[in-house]
Structure formats: C-alpha cells, structure tokens
Amino acid sequence: MARRVVVTGLGGVCATGANVAEFWANAKAAHCGISRRTLTAEEYSLTLPIAPIDGFEARIEGLGRDIMRADRFSQLAIAAADEAIADSGIKFGDGLGARTAAIIGTGIGGQTTIEQGYVGMMRHGKRPHPLSILKFIPNAPASWMSIRYGLKGPAFAISSACASGAHAIGVAADFIRNGGADAALAGASEAIMTYGALETWKAMHILSDELCRPFSKNRKGLVIGEGASVLVLEEYEAAKKRGAKIYAELAGFGMNADGKDMINPAVEGAAGAMKLALSTVGAVDPAAVYINAHGTGTLLNDPTETKAIRETFGADADKLVVSSTKSMHGHLLGAAGGIEAIAAIKALEEGVIPPTIHYDEPDPACDLDYCPNAARDRRIDLALSNSFAFGGLNAVLAFKRVH
C-alpha cells in the first residue's frame, strides 16, 4: 500500500522575501520585487526588468566556509534548506539520514561560475578556478545537502527547465510513497543574474520590457527572477509520531510531455498533467480549489493554460480561483515550481489567495478568475501548483489539508 507524504518544513528565498515568512507577507500585500537593473560583463551591458535578491551577500558568510566557495545557486539552496530543516524540527540521527533523499532541481546550474570563468579565460588569459566544475554542476546543491546534513539516501539533480522544481518535489514524494526513502529535502534553485545568460533570454523575444502581467491582455512577456526553495517531506505516520507540524499532504503529482513542440505549449499536455495530479486526490469542491498557475505573462502560455484548466475542470472552472505569483517574484525558471509550491501551501494553510498583480486589462482568451491585484480570503481545501516547461514538459503538484 502506498504511503502518505506530508510537508513538514518550508524554506525559501527570492526577490520578495529573504525567508518564507517575508515572502508570504509580501505575497499577501501584493508587493512587487521587479525593478529595472543593469548587468555588465567587461564593456558589455544590458538594462532590463529583473527580480534579483538584494542583500543576500551579507548572509553568505553565515552559511559556512565551504558554502562561501560555492556558486550562488548552491548558496541560495543551502539557505533555503537550513530554513526548512529548522522549521520542520526534523533530526537526521537514529538512521533517518540514511533514509533521507536530497532531490534539488535547476534549469541551468552555476551560471555565475560559468560566465566568470569564460570572461577570465577569453578576455584575460586566466586559468579557470580549480573547483569550477564542482561549483557549476547541476547536482551541486543536492550534493552539498547530503554532505552538510549527513544524508545518505538518494541524492541527485533534476533538470527539466521550468518544471525542475515541481519534478524534484514530485519525484521525492514518490520515493517516500513507495518506500525508497522515509524523508526528503526537495526543491530547486536558480541564479542566472548574469549578462550572458540574460542576453540569451532576450534573444528569444519573450522578455517583458516593463512589468510581468500574467493573463492581462496587455502582457508583454516574462521577467526573470532568482531564488531557491526547499520542502521537508516525510511519511505521514512518522511525522505524526514525532509531533511535527504538518502543513499539507502532497496528495497528487502529475507529469507528462506534450510531444509536440519545444516552445509552443499544448493544451492537452497541461490538462493531462493536471488530471493525473487530481486522479489520486478524491472528491473536492471546485469552489475550494486554488491553482497557482504557471502564468508566465507570455502570449502563448497564458491562454493555453487557461484552456487547459477549462478542459480539466469543465464548467466547474468558473468556480475556482487562479493566480500567478510570478507577477511579484518574477520567473525563477527551474526554481519556479518550488517557490510557487510554497505559495500554494501557505494559501491552503491560511485560506488566503495571493494575487495576480499588474492585471489591468481582461483578455477574452484568458477568462478565469485570476484574483487580480489584491489578495482574497477564501477557504481552500485543495491547492494545485502548475509548472510547464520548454520542451513540453509538464508537472503539477496537488496539496490538500490533512484530516
């Protein structure tokens, strides 16, 4: 019989919060972390709206000497993991460390290390830092966690573009559900605030030149952010036995591939992933459902996701509420599914739906309730977190109350 999986710890950092409490307070307050910044590399520069984390450098020394030498995406991940573990109160002694997984997603990995290395080599003839590979490899955060906390269960990275975080959480839950682990640190991290990385995104012509306006008719594209999040997942009976605070049960997980196109999303794929996630949830009142949408603010994603929600819920789609917190913290790429899972869990816990801000012009192609511009009190019994990635890779997490 499959075991139940629950969330007992939350940790996160992004442009709108140095920790989960700050992130959630700012989400409810409709605070925007997007601003216009200039990135440089030698004589090259690029000015555009982004959502960086300000002030994180002051925290790095406190993470320890080894982590000080890691790439920024690992540092963000460790900060989130430290918070999640402290929040959970979990202890890895008495053999639990050997049964705990560390599964951390990233879309790109250590981009800061890569750019600094290339600039140094090609412009100044400098040899790469001897630890460059260990700094930029995608599995670095998962490896650091296994070392830092003494974890000897499954530890690896998942890299599936913007679905990486949701995939990591869902796969970690499957390990616990099927007996391959008893607990897990699961989430994702992304830090690509570099000139070179953002020039490549600009070249795709999908970046907004101002704010991120998901589902609004005047939307102009996505805004890149950075951040990390980690969830502590545990087997339900073990969490209950130790008296852990249980935020939610991860009751469903759906993942699939469109099998269609690298950049043009398919309604059928997104809807299929949502249906898979809902297939293990049981009966639920649609009026008590919240969806934290992928909601990128691009011309293609938003109407496709709207149609997918309607295909999944039918006439009941008009009863549920949808929002995109990317309008506040930007698109964290591989880490998006992690921080947005936290938003979904906190919404479920407190009965507050975070808003889609900068929404000011309804689009006939996007005709759901997007909780525009202000948070809303509402009982939530089920929260979905949607992540749909380049390459047509879809992942949906379903969280519900524990009864």
N, C-alpha and C positions, 0 to 999 in steps of 0.2 A: 504494500500500500504506500502511495506517495506521501511524503511528509509535508507538513505545512511550513511555509517560510515567512518569517516576520522581520520587520525593520525595527531595530532597537537603538540605532545611533545614526546621527546625521552630522556631516561636516562639509563645509563649502566655503569658497572664496571666489568672488567675481567683482565686476566693476561696481555693483550696487551693494556690496557687503563684504567685510573682512571676515565674517563668520555667518553662521546660519541665522542667528537672531537678528543681526543687522540686515542681512539680505531679505529676510521675510518682512521686517518692519518697513523697509523701503519699497518692497513689492506692494504691500497694502497701501502705502502712501503715494503710490504712482510716481516714484522717484525715477528719473532717467539718468543712467550712467554714461550716456553717449555724449561725446564732445569732439570738436574738430581739433586734430593734432597733426603735427609734422614729424615724420620719421625720416631719418637720414642714414646714408651709407657713403662715407667719403664725400664727394662733391654732389652726390645724387640726393634728392629729397622728394617727398611725396606728402601732400596735405590732404586729409580726408577725415570723415567722421569715423570714429572707432570707440570702443568701450574697454579701455585698459584698466588695470588695477593700479591705483595710485597708493604709494606708501608701503607697498609690500616689502621693499628692500630693507626696511627697518626691522622686519620680523625674521629675516633670513638667518642672522647670527644665532638667534634663539633656537633654531632647528637643529643645531649641532654642526661640528666642524666638517664631517663628511658631506652632509647635505649642502653646506655652503659651496662645495665644489661641484655640485650637480647642476644640470641645466634648469632653467626656470620652470619648465613644465613638471619636472620632478619635485622641485621645491613647493610648488603650488599643491601638488598631490599629497605630499607629506603633511603640509599644514592642514589640509582637509582631513586626512586620516587621523592625525593627532586629535583633532576636534571630535571626530566621530567616535573614536575609542573612548575618550573622556566622557562624552555624552552618554554612551552606552553603559559604561562601567564594566565592560567585559574584561576578563582576565584570561590570559592565554596559558596559564600554568596547568598542572594536572593533566597534561596530554592534549589539551584543546589546541595548542599551537600546531601540533602535528595534524590536526583535522580542520585547520582553517585555511581557506583559499584567499589569494590576493589576485583579483582579476580587474585590471585597470585598462580602460580604453584610451586611445588617442588617434586623431586623424592623421597627424603629421610627425609628431615626436619632437625632438630637441632642435627646433628651428633656429633658436638663438645661437647655439653652438655651431651649427652648420654655417650660418651666414658669417659669423665672426671668423671661422676657420677659412672660408673661401676668400674673404676680403684680405685676411692676413697673408695667405699664400699668393694670391694672384696680384695683389697690389703692392705688397711689401716684402715678398720673398720669405715670409716667416714659416717655420715648420708648424704643423698642426699641434695643438696641445696633446700630450701623450694619452690623455684619458678621453679624447674627443669621442671615440666610438662608444665608450661606456656612458657618455653624457647624452648622446643624441638617439641611441637605440630606443625604439618604442616601448620595450619591456622594462626600461629603467625604473619607472615608478613602482611597478609590481615587485621588481627585484629589491628595491630599497625597502619596501614594506616588509617583505619576507625577512630581510636582514635586521631591520630596526626592531621588529616586534617578535622575532623568533618564530615565524610561521613556516611550516614545512609541508603544508598541503599544496594543492595545485596553484601555481603562480605563473601568470602569463599576461600578455597584452592582447587586446582585440583592436584591430584597425579596420574600420568599415565606414570611413568618412564620418558624416554627421550622425550616423546610427551607432557609433562606437560605444558611447556611454550606456545607452539603453541595452545594447547587446551584452556588454560586460555585466550589467546588473541581472539581466535575464538568464544568462548562462551560469553565473554564480549561483543564482537561486535554483537552477536545475541540478547543479552539483549537490546542493543540500537536500533538495526534494528527493533525489534518487539515491542518497546515501554516500555520495562521493566525498562529502565534507559535512561538518556539523555547523560551521560558521564561515563567514566570508567578509572580506573588505572588497567592496565592488564600487566602481565609479569610473571616472575619466578625468583627463587633464589636457589642456591645450594652452599654448603660449606662443603665438606667432606674430607678436607685435614687432616685426622687422620690416625694413624697407623692401627687401627682395620678395618676401612672402606676400606682402600686400600688393605689390606691383602685379604679381601673377593673378591675384584675385581681381584686381582692377581690369586686367586684360580680358576677363570673361564678360565684362559689361553687365554685371549683376549687382554691383555695389551701389547703394544709395549715395547721393551727393549731399544729403541732409540727414533727416531722421529716419528711423525704421517705423513704417506704418503698416503693420500686418492687416490684411483683409480690407483696408481702406482703398477706395477707388484710385486715390492719388498716390498710392505707394510707388516707390521708385527703386526698391531693391533692399538687400540686406545690409547690415552693419556688423563688421567683425568685432568680436569681443574675446576676452581671455578668461580663464578660470579653471577651477577644479572642484570636484565633489566626490565624497566617499560615503557610502552607506554601510553600516554594520548589519549584516543579515544573519539570522540564526534560525535553527529549527525551533518551532513553536514551543514544544514541551520543555525543551532545555531553557529557553528564555523565560518561560513562566515559572519554572522551578527555581531559578536564581532570583526571581523577583524583578526582572528587568522591565523598564518602561517600554511598552510596545506601541510604536507609532501607527503601524498599519500592517496588514498582511499583503504580501505580494501574491495575489490570488490568480493572476493570469499573465502570460507572456506570449506574444505572437511575433514571429519573424518570418519573412519570405523575401523573394526577389521579384521585381516586375518582369524581368526577362524581356525588356522592351528597348530601353534607350539609356544612355549614360546621363543625360541631363533633363530629359522630358519625362516627368513622373507619370505613373499610370494610376488611374482611379482604382482599378481592380486590385492592384498590389497593395495600396494603402488600406483599402477596405478589407482585403483578405487578412492583413496583419491584425487589424482591429477585431475582426470576427474571431480569429484564433485566440487572441487575448481574452475575449469575452466568453469563450466556449467553456472555460473552467470556473467562471465566476458565480454562476447561478442567477436566479431571478433578481432583478433590481428595478427600482422605479426610475424611469428616464428623467423625471424631474429632479432626482437626487444625484445625477451624473454630471461630473465636471471633466472636461477634456483640456489638458494643457497641450495646445496644438503645436505642431512643428512650426507653423506660422512664420515663415521667413521674411515676408514682405516682398517677395518676388512676384512677377506677373504670372509665372507658371504654377508655383507651389500653392498659393492661397486658394484659387478656385478649384484646383484638383483636390486639395484636402477637404474643402467644403463638400464637394460631390461625393468623396469617399465616406465622409461622416453621414451624409444623407443615404448613401447606399447601405451603410451598416445599420443605421437606426430607423430608416424608413420615415414614416410620419412622426415618430417619436423624436426625431432630430430637432424639432421645433420646441421641445420641452427642456432640452439640456442646455448647459452653458459652456461656451468655448472661450479660451483666451490665449494670447501669445505673450509670454513674459519676455521674449526676445526684443520687444519694443522698448524694454527698460535696460536689460543687461547685454543686449547685442547677441549675435550668433556665436556661440562658443565652439562651433564646428564639432570635433569629436567629443568634446566635453558637454555639449548641449543637453544630451539626454540625461546626464547626471544631475546637473543643477535644476533642470526642469522637473525631474522626478522629485526632488526636494520640494519644489513649489507645489506639486500635486499632493504630496504627503501632508504638507503643512495646511493646504487648503482643506483637505479631508479632516485633519485633526481639529482645526479651529472653526470650520464652517464659514470660511471667507474665501471668495474667489478673487484672485489677483486680476487686475485689469489689463486690457489691451490699450496701451496709451498711444497718443498721436493719431487716434482714429477720428476722422472728421468728415469723411465723405463715403456714404454707403455705396457698395458696388453690387449691382444686380447679380453678378456671378458669385458673390460671397454673401449669402442671405441667411446666416445663422445669428444667434445671439452671442456676440463676441465680448460682452462685458466691457463696453467702451469707456475708457478714460478714468474710471473710478472703481475701487474695489466694492464688492457686494456681499452682504451677509446672506448665507444660504446653506441649509443643511445639505451635506454631501455624504453619500453612502459609498460611492464608487468614483475614483479618480483615474483617468487614463492619461498617460504621457506618451505622445506620439513623436517618433523620430524617423524621418525619411531621408535617405542619403543619396548622393550622387551614385550612379550605377544602378539605381533602382533597388536599393537595399532598405528594407522596412523593418522597424522594431517598435512594438507597442507594449508598455507595461501597464498592468491594471492593479491598483491598490484599493483595498477595502477595509472597513472597520473590522476589528477583531471582536467577536461576540463570545 
